[in-house]
Amino acid sequence: MKDEERPARSRRTVEEQTAGEQTAAARPRRADARRNEVTLLEAAAAAFVASGVEAPVRDIAARAGVGTATIYRHFPTRADLIIAVYRHQVDACAEAGPTLLAGAPTPYDALREWIDLFVDFLATKHGLAAALHSDQAGFDTLHTYFLDRLVPVCTQLLDAATEAGEIHAHLTAYELMRGVGNLCIGAEHDPRYDARRLVGLLVTGLRRTT
């Protein structure tokens, strides 16, 4: 019986090895695909800021260094692309918070740097404003996604700066984000208005002086 079992075990070993090799070979392809998608999303975000959400696909493709067919393969409709850009920008802003908190000299410095990134995100968000206020399926959940991802990150940064005694403890994350957002409205259409400078004054005003 033992001799009869050996071929079966050998076959299983070969099959397991082959499956393992296929899995290992798939990982780099998946990583490459993700990098390519990120490149497309960042190119689309830049195009949206420059030309609005109706920016020609050929312009986005040129920024990304790919053909238009590649754009359509990843994002069959413009709505798909807009939603993906928005979620990518939200995710990048959310993921930056803990990284800044771990690496900045102080929690306040981390908060200030994160708010700068948030302002950059809002520039992209305002470029998407017309589409986000449409009735197309999928857009109505993005504001909830925005709040669910970013309010906890901003709260973490505020709490850390408060516990360090660097800022006053009388502002919620939602209030701060809403205030920053209001200061950024219309900035992309008025070259005389520097939203980042105004936001900087707001963040400086949070700091304790004694």
FIKOLZA-1660 file (N, C-alpha, C; in steps of 0.1 Angstrom, whole numbers, plus 5000, padded with zeros to 4 digits):
% residues 210
   i   px   py   pz ch aa at
   1 5008 4988 5000  A  M  N
   1 5000 5000 5000  A  M CA
   1 5009 5013 5000  A  M  C
   2 5020 5012 5007  A  K  N
   2 5028 5024 5008  A  K CA
   2 5034 5027 4995  A  K  C
   3 5038 5017 4987  A  D  N
   3 5044 5019 4974  A  D CA
   3 5034 5025 4965  A  D  C
   4 5021 5021 4966  A  E  N
   4 5010 5026 4957  A  E CA
   4 5007 5041 4960  A  E  C
   5 5009 5045 4973  A  E  N
   5 5006 5059 4977  A  E CA
   5 5017 5069 4972  A  E  C
   6 5029 5064 4969  A  R  N
   6 5040 5073 4966  A  R CA
   6 5037 5081 4953  A  R  C
   7 5032 5075 4942  A  P  N
   7 5029 5083 4930  A  P CA
   7 5019 5094 4933  A  P  C
   8 5008 5091 4941  A  A  N
   8 4998 5101 4944  A  A CA
   8 5004 5113 4952  A  A  C
   9 5013 5109 4962  A  R  N
   9 5019 5120 4969  A  R CA
   9 5029 5128 4960  A  R  C
  10 5036 5121 4951  A  S  N
  10 5045 5128 4942  A  S CA
  10 5037 5138 4933  A  S  C
  11 5025 5133 4928  A  R  N
  11 5017 5142 4920  A  R CA
  11 5012 5154 4927  A  R  C
  12 5008 5152 4940  A  R  N
  12 5004 5163 4948  A  R CA
  12 5015 5173 4950  A  R  C
  13 5027 5168 4952  A  T  N
  13 5038 5177 4955  A  T CA
  13 5041 5185 4942  A  T  C
  14 5041 5179 4931  A  V  N
  14 5043 5186 4918  A  V CA
  14 5032 5197 4916  A  V  C
  15 5019 5193 4919  A  E  N
  15 5008 5202 4917  A  E CA
  15 5009 5214 4927  A  E  C
  16 5013 5211 4939  A  E  N
  16 5015 5222 4949  A  E CA
  16 5026 5231 4945  A  E  C
  17 5037 5225 4940  A  Q  N
  17 5048 5234 4936  A  Q CA
  17 5044 5242 4924  A  Q  C
  18 5037 5236 4915  A  T  N
  18 5033 5244 4903  A  T CA
  18 5023 5256 4907  A  T  C
  19 5014 5252 4916  A  A  N
  19 5005 5263 4921  A  A CA
  19 5012 5274 4928  A  A  C
  20 5023 5270 4936  A  G  N
  20 5031 5280 4943  A  G CA
  20 5038 5289 4933  A  G  C
  21 5044 5283 4923  A  E  N
  21 5051 5291 4913  A  E CA
  21 5042 5300 4906  A  E  C
  22 5030 5296 4903  A  Q  N
  22 5020 5304 4896  A  Q CA
  22 5016 5316 4905  A  Q  C
  23 5014 5313 4918  A  T  N
  23 5010 5324 4927  A  T CA
  23 5022 5334 4928  A  T  C
  24 5034 5329 4929  A  A  N
  24 5045 5338 4930  A  A CA
  24 5047 5347 4918  A  A  C
  25 5044 5340 4906  A  A  N
  25 5045 5348 4894  A  A CA
  25 5034 5358 4892  A  A  C
  26 5023 5356 4899  A  A  N
  26 5012 5365 4898  A  A CA
  26 5014 5377 4906  A  A  C
  27 5021 5376 4917  A  R  N
  27 5023 5387 4926  A  R CA
  27 5029 5400 4919  A  R  C
  28 5041 5398 4912  A  P  N
  28 5046 5409 4906  A  P CA
  28 5037 5416 4895  A  P  C
  29 5029 5407 4888  A  R  N
  29 5020 5413 4879  A  R CA
  29 5009 5421 4886  A  R  C
  30 5004 5416 4897  A  R  N
  30 4994 5424 4904  A  R CA
  30 5000 5437 4909  A  R  C
  31 5013 5437 4914  A  A  N
  31 5019 5449 4919  A  A CA
  31 5021 5459 4908  A  A  C
  32 5025 5454 4896  A  D  N
  32 5027 5462 4884  A  D CA
  32 5014 5468 4880  A  D  C
  33 5003 5460 4880  A  A  N
  33 4990 5465 4877  A  A CA
  33 4985 5476 4886  A  A  C
  34 4988 5475 4899  A  R  N
  34 4984 5485 4909  A  R CA
  34 4992 5498 4906  A  R  C
  35 5005 5496 4904  A  R  N
  35 5013 5508 4901  A  R CA
  35 5008 5515 4889  A  R  C
  36 5005 5508 4878  A  N  N
  36 5000 5514 4866  A  N CA
  36 4987 5521 4869  A  N  C
  37 4978 5515 4877  A  E  N
  37 4965 5522 4880  A  E CA
  37 4968 5535 4888  A  E  C
  38 4977 5534 4897  A  V  N
  38 4980 5547 4905  A  V CA
  38 4985 5558 4896  A  V  C
  39 4994 5554 4886  A  T  N
  39 4999 5564 4877  A  T CA
  39 4987 5570 4869  A  T  C
  40 4978 5562 4864  A  L  N
  40 4966 5567 4857  A  L CA
  40 4958 5576 4866  A  L  C
  41 4956 5572 4878  A  L  N
  41 4947 5580 4887  A  L CA
  41 4954 5594 4890  A  L  C
  42 4967 5594 4892  A  E  N
  42 4974 5606 4895  A  E CA
  42 4974 5615 4882  A  E  C
  43 4975 5609 4871  A  A  N
  43 4975 5617 4858  A  A CA
  43 4961 5623 4856  A  A  C
  44 4951 5615 4859  A  A  N
  44 4937 5620 4858  A  A CA
  44 4934 5631 4868  A  A  C
  45 4939 5630 4880  A  A  N
  45 4937 5640 4890  A  A CA
  45 4943 5653 4885  A  A  C
  46 4955 5653 4880  A  A  N
  46 4962 5665 4875  A  A CA
  46 4954 5671 4863  A  A  C
  47 4949 5662 4854  A  A  N
  47 4941 5667 4843  A  A CA
  47 4928 5674 4848  A  A  C
  48 4922 5668 4858  A  F  N
  48 4909 5673 4863  A  F CA
  48 4912 5687 4869  A  F  C
  49 4923 5689 4876  A  V  N
  49 4926 5702 4883  A  V CA
  49 4928 5712 4872  A  V  C
  50 4935 5708 4861  A  A  N
  50 4939 5717 4851  A  A CA
  50 4927 5721 4841  A  A  C
  51 4919 5711 4838  A  S  N
  51 4909 5713 4828  A  S CA
  51 4895 5709 4831  A  S  C
  52 4893 5704 4844  A  G  N
  52 4880 5700 4848  A  G CA
  52 4878 5685 4845  A  G  C
  53 4867 5680 4849  A  V  N
  53 4864 5665 4848  A  V CA
  53 4861 5661 4834  A  V  C
  54 4859 5671 4825  A  E  N
  54 4857 5667 4811  A  E CA
  54 4870 5667 4803  A  E  C
  55 4881 5667 4810  A  A  N
  55 4894 5667 4803  A  A CA
  55 4894 5655 4793  A  A  C
  56 4899 5657 4781  A  P  N
  56 4899 5646 4771  A  P CA
  56 4907 5634 4776  A  P  C
  57 4903 5623 4773  A  V  N
  57 4910 5611 4777  A  V CA
  57 4924 5610 4771  A  V  C
  58 4925 5615 4759  A  R  N
  58 4939 5615 4753  A  R CA
  58 4949 5624 4761  A  R  C
  59 4944 5634 4768  A  D  N
  59 4952 5643 4776  A  D CA
  59 4957 5635 4788  A  D  C
  60 4947 5628 4794  A  I  N
  60 4951 5620 4806  A  I CA
  60 4961 5609 4802  A  I  C
  61 4958 5602 4791  A  A  N
  61 4967 5592 4786  A  A CA
  61 4981 5597 4784  A  A  C
  62 4982 5609 4778  A  A  N
  62 4995 5615 4775  A  A CA
  62 5002 5618 4788  A  A  C
  63 4995 5623 4798  A  R  N
  63 5002 5626 4811  A  R CA
  63 5007 5613 4818  A  R  C
  64 4999 5602 4816  A  A  N
  64 5003 5589 4822  A  A CA
  64 5013 5581 4813  A  A  C
  65 5015 5586 4801  A  G  N
  65 5024 5579 4792  A  G CA
  65 5019 5566 4787  A  G  C
  66 5006 5565 4785  A  V  N
  66 4999 5553 4780  A  V CA
  66 4990 5556 4768  A  V  C
  67 4984 5546 4762  A  G  N
  67 4974 5548 4752  A  G CA
  67 4961 5550 4758  A  G  C
  68 4951 5556 4750  A  T  N
  68 4938 5557 4755  A  T CA
  68 4931 5544 4758  A  T  C
  69 4935 5534 4750  A  A  N
  69 4928 5521 4753  A  A CA
  69 4931 5516 4767  A  A  C
  70 4943 5519 4772  A  T  N
  70 4946 5515 4786  A  T CA
  70 4937 5522 4796  A  T  C
  71 4934 5534 4794  A  I  N
  71 4925 5541 4803  A  I CA
  71 4911 5534 4803  A  I  C
  72 4906 5531 4791  A  Y  N
  72 4893 5525 4790  A  Y CA
  72 4893 5511 4795  A  Y  C
  73 4904 5504 4795  A  R  N
  73 4905 5491 4800  A  R CA
  73 4904 5491 4815  A  R  C
  74 4910 5501 4821  A  H  N
  74 4909 5502 4836  A  H CA
  74 4896 5508 4840  A  H  C
  75 4891 5518 4833  A  F  N
  75 4879 5526 4837  A  F CA
  75 4870 5528 4824  A  F  C
  76 4861 5519 4823  A  P  N
  76 4852 5519 4811  A  P CA
  76 4844 5531 4809  A  P  C
  77 4840 5539 4819  A  T  N
  77 4833 5551 4818  A  T CA
  77 4840 5562 4825  A  T  C
  78 4836 5574 4822  A  R  N
  78 4842 5586 4829  A  R CA
  78 4838 5586 4843  A  R  C
  79 4826 5582 4846  A  A  N
  79 4821 5581 4860  A  A CA
  79 4830 5572 4868  A  A  C
  80 4834 5560 4862  A  D  N
  80 4843 5551 4869  A  D CA
  80 4856 5558 4872  A  D  C
  81 4861 5566 4863  A  L  N
  81 4874 5572 4865  A  L CA
  81 4873 5583 4876  A  L  C
  82 4862 5591 4875  A  I  N
  82 4861 5602 4885  A  I CA
  82 4860 5596 4899  A  I  C
  83 4852 5585 4901  A  I  N
  83 4850 5579 4914  A  I CA
  83 4864 5573 4919  A  I  C
  84 4871 5567 4910  A  A  N
  84 4884 5561 4914  A  A CA
  84 4894 5572 4917  A  A  C
  85 4894 5583 4910  A  V  N
  85 4903 5594 4914  A  V CA
  85 4900 5599 4927  A  V  C
  86 4887 5602 4930  A  Y  N
  86 4883 5607 4943  A  Y CA
  86 4887 5598 4954  A  Y  C
  87 4884 5585 4953  A  R  N
  87 4887 5575 4964  A  R CA
  87 4902 5574 4966  A  R  C
  88 4910 5575 4955  A  H  N
  88 4925 5574 4955  A  H CA
  88 4930 5586 4963  A  H  C
  89 4925 5598 4960  A  Q  N
  89 4929 5610 4967  A  Q CA
  89 4926 5609 4982  A  Q  C
  90 4914 5605 4985  A  V  N
  90 4910 5603 4999  A  V CA
  90 4919 5593 5006  A  V  C
  91 4922 5582 5000  A  D  N
  91 4930 5572 5006  A  D CA
  91 4944 5577 5009  A  D  C
  92 4950 5584 4999  A  A  N
  92 4963 5589 5000  A  A CA
  92 4964 5599 5012  A  A  C
  93 4954 5607 5013  A  C  N
  93 4954 5617 5024  A  C CA
  93 4952 5610 5038  A  C  C
  94 4944 5600 5038  A  A  N
  94 4942 5593 5051  A  A CA
  94 4954 5585 5055  A  A  C
  95 4961 5579 5045  A  E  N
  95 4973 5571 5049  A  E CA
  95 4985 5580 5053  A  E  C
  96 4984 5592 5049  A  A  N
  96 4995 5601 5052  A  A CA
  96 4995 5605 5067  A  A  C
  97 4983 5606 5073  A  G  N
  97 4982 5610 5087  A  G CA
  97 4991 5603 5097  A  G  C
  98 4990 5590 5098  A  P  N
  98 4998 5582 5107  A  P CA
  98 5013 5583 5104  A  P  C
  99 5016 5583 5091  A  T  N
  99 5030 5584 5087  A  T CA
  99 5036 5598 5091  A  T  C
 100 5029 5608 5090  A  L  N
 100 5034 5621 5094  A  L CA
 100 5035 5622 5109  A  L  C
 101 5025 5616 5116  A  L  N
 101 5026 5616 5131  A  L CA
 101 5038 5609 5136  A  L  C
 102 5042 5598 5129  A  A  N
 102 5053 5590 5133  A  A CA
 102 5066 5597 5130  A  A  C
 103 5067 5605 5119  A  G  N
 103 5079 5610 5115  A  G CA
 103 5082 5625 5117  A  G  C
 104 5071 5633 5120  A  A  N
 104 5073 5647 5122  A  A CA
 104 5079 5650 5136  A  A  C
 105 5086 5662 5137  A  P  N
 105 5093 5665 5150  A  P CA
 105 5083 5666 5161  A  P  C
 106 5071 5671 5159  A  T  N
 106 5061 5672 5169  A  T CA
 106 5047 5669 5163  A  T  C
 107 5037 5666 5172  A  P  N
 107 5024 5663 5166  A  P CA
 107 5018 5676 5159  A  P  C
 108 5021 5688 5164  A  Y  N
 108 5016 5700 5157  A  Y CA
 108 5022 5701 5143  A  Y  C
 109 5035 5697 5142  A  D  N
 109 5041 5698 5128  A  D CA
 109 5034 5687 5119  A  D  C
 110 5031 5676 5125  A  A  N
 110 5024 5666 5117  A  A CA
 110 5010 5671 5113  A  A  C
 111 5003 5677 5122  A  L  N
 111 4990 5683 5119  A  L CA
 111 4991 5693 5108  A  L  C
 112 5000 5702 5109  A  R  N
 112 5002 5713 5099  A  R CA
 112 5005 5707 5085  A  R  C
 113 5014 5697 5085  A  E  N
 113 5018 5691 5072  A  E CA
 113 5006 5684 5066  A  E  C
 114 4998 5677 5075  A  W  N
 114 4986 5670 5070  A  W CA
 114 4976 5680 5064  A  W  C
 115 4974 5691 5071  A  I  N
 115 4964 5701 5066  A  I CA
 115 4969 5706 5052  A  I  C
 116 4982 5707 5050  A  D  N
 116 4987 5711 5036  A  D CA
 116 4983 5701 5026  A  D  C
 117 4984 5688 5029  A  L  N
 117 4980 5677 5020  A  L CA
 117 4965 5678 5018  A  L  C
 118 4957 5681 5029  A  F  N
 118 4943 5682 5028  A  F CA
 118 4939 5693 5018  A  F  C
 119 4946 5704 5019  A  V  N
 119 4943 5715 5010  A  V CA
 119 4946 5711 4995  A  V  C
 120 4957 5703 4993  A  D  N
 120 4960 5698 4980  A  D CA
 120 4949 5689 4975  A  D  C
 121 4944 5681 4984  A  F  N
 121 4933 5672 4980  A  F CA
 121 4920 5680 4977  A  F  C
 122 4917 5690 4984  A  L  N
 122 4905 5698 4981  A  L CA
 122 4906 5705 4968  A  L  C
 123 4918 5708 4963  A  A  N
 123 4919 5714 4950  A  A CA
 123 4914 5704 4940  A  A  C
 124 4918 5691 4941  A  T  N
 124 4913 5681 4932  A  T CA
 124 4898 5679 4934  A  T  C
 125 4894 5679 4947  A  K  N
 125 4879 5677 4950  A  K CA
 125 4871 5688 4943  A  K  C
 126 4875 5700 4944  A  H  N
 126 4867 5711 4938  A  H CA
 126 4867 5709 4923  A  H  C
 127 4878 5704 4917  A  G  N
 127 4878 5701 4903  A  G CA
 127 4867 5691 4899  A  G  C
 128 4864 5682 4909  A  L  N
 128 4854 5672 4906  A  L CA
 128 4840 5676 4911  A  L  C
 129 4838 5689 4916  A  A  N
 129 4826 5693 4922  A  A CA
 129 4814 5691 4913  A  A  C
 130 4814 5695 4901  A  A  N
 130 4803 5694 4892  A  A CA
 130 4798 5680 4891  A  A  C
 131 4807 5671 4889  A  A  N
 131 4804 5657 4887  A  A CA
 131 4798 5651 4901  A  A  C
 132 4804 5655 4912  A  L  N
 132 4801 5649 4924  A  L CA
 132 4786 5653 4929  A  L  C
 133 4782 5664 4923  A  H  N
 133 4768 5669 4926  A  H CA
 133 4758 5664 4916  A  H  C
 134 4762 5655 4907  A  S  N
 134 4753 5650 4897  A  S CA
 134 4745 5638 4904  A  S  C
 135 4736 5633 4896  A  D  N
 135 4728 5622 4901  A  D CA
 135 4733 5608 4897  A  D  C
 136 4745 5608 4891  A  Q  N
 136 4750 5595 4886  A  Q CA
 136 4752 5585 4897  A  Q  C
 137 4749 5573 4895  A  A  N
 137 4751 5562 4905  A  A CA
 137 4766 5561 4909  A  A  C
 138 4767 5560 4922  A  G  N
 138 4781 5559 4928  A  G CA
 138 4786 5571 4934  A  G  C
 139 4782 5583 4929  A  F  N
 139 4787 5596 4935  A  F CA
 139 4781 5599 4948  A  F  C
 140 4769 5594 4951  A  D  N
 140 4762 5598 4964  A  D CA
 140 4769 5592 4976  A  D  C
 141 4777 5582 4974  A  T  N
 141 4784 5575 4986  A  T CA
 141 4798 5581 4989  A  T  C
 142 4802 5590 4980  A  L  N
 142 4816 5595 4981  A  L CA
 142 4818 5604 4993  A  L  C
 143 4808 5612 4996  A  H  N
 143 4809 5622 5007  A  H CA
 143 4810 5614 5020  A  H  C
 144 4802 5603 5021  A  T  N
 144 4803 5595 5033  A  T CA
 144 4817 5588 5034  A  T  C
 145 4822 5584 5023  A  Y  N
 145 4835 5578 5023  A  Y CA
 145 4846 5588 5027  A  Y  C
 146 4845 5600 5022  A  F  N
 146 4854 5611 5026  A  F CA
 146 4854 5613 5041  A  F  C
 147 4842 5614 5047  A  L  N
 147 4841 5616 5062  A  L CA
 147 4846 5604 5069  A  L  C
 148 4842 5592 5065  A  D  N
 148 4846 5580 5073  A  D CA
 148 4861 5578 5072  A  D  C
 149 4868 5582 5062  A  R  N
 149 4882 5580 5061  A  R CA
 149 4890 5591 5067  A  R  C
 150 4886 5604 5066  A  L  N
 150 4895 5615 5069  A  L CA
 150 4892 5621 5083  A  L  C
 151 4879 5620 5088  A  V  N
 151 4877 5626 5101  A  V CA
 151 4884 5619 5112  A  V  C
 152 4885 5605 5112  A  P  N
 152 4893 5598 5122  A  P CA
 152 4908 5602 5122  A  P  C
 153 4913 5604 5110  A  V  N
 153 4927 5607 5109  A  V CA
 153 4930 5621 5114  A  V  C
 154 4921 5631 5111  A  C  N
 154 4923 5644 5116  A  C CA
 154 4921 5644 5131  A  C  C
 155 4912 5636 5136  A  T  N
 155 4910 5635 5150  A  T CA
 155 4922 5630 5157  A  T  C
 156 4928 5620 5152  A  Q  N
 156 4941 5615 5158  A  Q CA
 156 4952 5625 5158  A  Q  C
 157 4953 5633 5148  A  L  N
 157 4963 5644 5148  A  L CA
 157 4960 5655 5158  A  L  C
 158 4947 5659 5159  A  L  N
 158 4943 5669 5168  A  L CA
 158 4945 5664 5183  A  L  C
 159 4941 5652 5185  A  D  N
 159 4943 5646 5199  A  D CA
 159 4957 5645 5203  A  D  C
 160 4966 5641 5194  A  A  N
 160 4980 5641 5197  A  A CA
 160 4986 5654 5200  A  A  C
 161 4982 5664 5192  A  A  N
 161 4988 5678 5194  A  A CA
 161 4982 5684 5207  A  A  C
 162 4969 5680 5210  A  T  N
 162 4963 5685 5223  A  T CA
 162 4970 5679 5235  A  T  C
 163 4972 5666 5234  A  E  N
 163 4979 5659 5245  A  E CA
 163 4993 5664 5247  A  E  C
 164 4999 5668 5237  A  A  N
 164 5013 5673 5238  A  A CA
 164 5013 5688 5243  A  A  C
 165 5001 5694 5245  A  G  N
 165 5000 5707 5250  A  G CA
 165 5003 5718 5239  A  G  C
 166 5002 5714 5226  A  E  N
 166 5006 5723 5216  A  E CA
 166 4995 5731 5210  A  E  C
 167 4983 5726 5211  A  I  N
 167 4971 5734 5206  A  I CA
 167 4960 5734 5216  A  I  C
 168 4951 5743 5214  A  H  N
 168 4939 5744 5222  A  H CA
 168 4930 5733 5220  A  H  C
 169 4923 5728 5230  A  A  N
 169 4914 5716 5228  A  A CA
 169 4900 5720 5227  A  A  C
 170 4897 5729 5218  A  H  N
 170 4883 5734 5217  A  H CA
 170 4878 5733 5203  A  H  C
 171 4884 5724 5195  A  L  N
 171 4880 5723 5181  A  L CA
 171 4879 5708 5177  A  L  C
 172 4868 5704 5170  A  T  N
 172 4867 5691 5165  A  T CA
 172 4873 5689 5152  A  T  C
 173 4876 5677 5148  A  A  N
 173 4882 5674 5134  A  A CA
 173 4872 5679 5124  A  A  C
 174 4859 5676 5125  A  Y  N
 174 4850 5680 5115  A  Y CA
 174 4849 5695 5113  A  Y  C
 175 4850 5702 5125  A  E  N
 175 4850 5717 5124  A  E CA
 175 4862 5722 5117  A  E  C
 176 4874 5717 5120  A  L  N
 176 4886 5721 5113  A  L CA
 176 4885 5718 5098  A  L  C
 177 4881 5706 5095  A  M  N
 177 4881 5703 5081  A  M CA
 177 4871 5711 5073  A  M  C
 178 4859 5714 5080  A  R  N
 178 4849 5722 5073  A  R CA
 178 4854 5736 5071  A  R  C
 179 4862 5742 5081  A  G  N
 179 4867 5755 5080  A  G CA
 179 4877 5756 5069  A  G  C
 180 4886 5746 5068  A  V  N
 180 4896 5746 5058  A  V CA
 180 4890 5745 5044  A  V  C
 181 4879 5736 5043  A  G  N
 181 4872 5735 5031  A  G CA
 181 4866 5748 5026  A  G  C
 182 4860 5755 5036  A  N  N
 182 4854 5768 5032  A  N CA
 182 4864 5778 5027  A  N  C
 183 4876 5778 5033  A  L  N
 183 4886 5787 5029  A  L CA
 183 4892 5784 5015  A  L  C
 184 4890 5772 5011  A  C  N
 184 4895 5767 4998  A  C CA
 184 4885 5769 4986  A  C  C
 185 4872 5772 4989  A  I  N
 185 4862 5773 4979  A  I CA
 185 4865 5785 4969  A  I  C
 186 4865 5782 4957  A  G  N
 186 4868 5792 4947  A  G CA
 186 4882 5796 4944  A  G  C
 187 4891 5790 4952  A  A  N
 187 4905 5794 4950  A  A CA
 187 4911 5791 4937  A  A  C
 188 4906 5780 4931  A  E  N
 188 4911 5776 4918  A  E CA
 188 4907 5786 4906  A  E  C
 189 4897 5794 4909  A  H  N
 189 4893 5804 4899  A  H CA
 189 4898 5818 4901  A  H  C
 190 4905 5820 4912  A  D  N
 190 4910 5834 4915  A  D CA
 190 4925 5834 4919  A  D  C
 191 4933 5838 4909  A  P  N
 191 4947 5837 4912  A  P CA
 191 4952 5847 4922  A  P  C
 192 4943 5857 4926  A  R  N
 192 4947 5866 4936  A  R CA
 192 4945 5861 4950  A  R  C
 193 4938 5850 4951  A  Y  N
 193 4934 5844 4964  A  Y CA
 193 4943 5832 4967  A  Y  C
 194 4951 5833 4978  A  D  N
 194 4960 5822 4982  A  D CA
 194 4953 5814 4994  A  D  C
 195 4946 5804 4991  A  A  N
 195 4939 5796 5001  A  A CA
 195 4949 5790 5011  A  A  C
 196 4960 5785 5006  A  R  N
 196 4970 5779 5015  A  R CA
 196 4975 5789 5026  A  R  C
 197 4977 5801 5022  A  R  N
 197 4982 5811 5032  A  R CA
 197 4971 5814 5042  A  R  C
 198 4958 5814 5038  A  L  N
 198 4947 5816 5048  A  L CA
 198 4946 5804 5057  A  L  C
 199 4947 5792 5051  A  V  N
 199 4946 5780 5059  A  V CA
 199 4958 5780 5069  A  V  C
 200 4970 5784 5065  A  G  N
 200 4981 5785 5074  A  G CA
 200 4979 5794 5086  A  G  C
 201 4972 5805 5083  A  L  N
 201 4969 5814 5094  A  L CA
 201 4959 5807 5104  A  L  C
 202 4950 5800 5098  A  L  N
 202 4940 5793 5107  A  L CA
 202 4947 5782 5116  A  L  C
 203 4956 5775 5110  A  V  N
 203 4963 5764 5118  A  V CA
 203 4972 5771 5128  A  V  C
 204 4979 5782 5124  A  T  N
 204 4987 5789 5134  A  T CA
 204 4979 5793 5146  A  T  C
 205 4967 5798 5143  A  G  N
 205 4958 5802 5154  A  G CA
 205 4954 5791 5164  A  G  C
 206 4956 5779 5160  A  L  N
 206 4953 5768 5169  A  L CA
 206 4963 5766 5180  A  L  C
 207 4975 5771 5177  A  R  N
 207 4987 5768 5186  A  R CA
 207 4986 5776 5199  A  R  C
 208 4989 5769 5210  A  R  N
 208 4990 5775 5223  A  R CA
 208 5002 5784 5224  A  R  C
 209 5001 5796 5229  A  T  N
 209 5012 5805 5230  A  T CA
 209 5018 5805 5244  A  T  C
 210 5012 5799 5254  A  T  N
 210 5018 5798 5267  A  T CA
 210 5017 5783 5272  A  T  C
% end
